[in-house]
Amino acid sequence: MTIMESNTFEKAFSDFIERHEYDEAQSALFDVIHISFKAGGESVGGNPPEPQPVIMIIHGKQEEEAPK
């Protein structure tokens, strides 16, 4: 098997994800992940985890405020 050229690969992948079967597989995978996450949460007490930021922006060193 040879590695497809980039354009050929991208076209084949695009055609693949446009198919109805891909949507069904993606939906089934989401359902499995959702059920697993729920079962895991219930097994440790039923409380959902605290939301976590997806991205945290950290600015440069901040100066401490002088006491007033």
N, C-alpha and C positions, 0 to 999 in steps of 0.2 A: 504494500500500500504506500502510495506517495503522499506527501503533504500537499494539500490543495493550495493553489495560489490564493493570496489574500482576498481578491475580488470574488473569485469563484467560491471560496469558503463563505464569505459574508452573504452572497446571494443565496447559497444553499441553506444557510442558517436562517436567513430572513424568510425563505419559503417554508422552512420547517415550522417556525414559530407562528406563522399565519394559518396553520392548519387547525381544524376543529379538535383533532385528537390532542394537540398540544394544550389547548385550553382546558380540556377535560383532565389531562395529566397534571397540569399546574393546580387546578382546583382540588384534585384529590390529594396532592402533596400538601397544600395549605391545610386541608382538613386534618390530615395526619399530624402535622405540626401543632395545630390548634388543640386537638384532642390530647396529645402528649403533654403540652404545656399545662393544660387544665388538670390533667391527672397528676402531674408532678406537683402542682400547687396544692391540690387537695390532699396529697399524701403527706405534706409537711404542715398541715394545719388549715389549709383553705384560704389563707390570706394572700392576695396577689402581691407580687413584689412592688416596691416603690418604683415609680417611673425614673428612668435614668436619661440624662440628656444624650442625644446622639452625637452632638458635636459640642465641645467645650472650648471657648475662645479664651486664651490666656494672654493677657496683656503683659507688657514689660513690668519690671519691678515697680511697685507703687510706693510712693513716699508715705511714711507714717505721718498722721496728723499730729501737730503739736498740741499739747494739753491747753485747754482754754481757761 
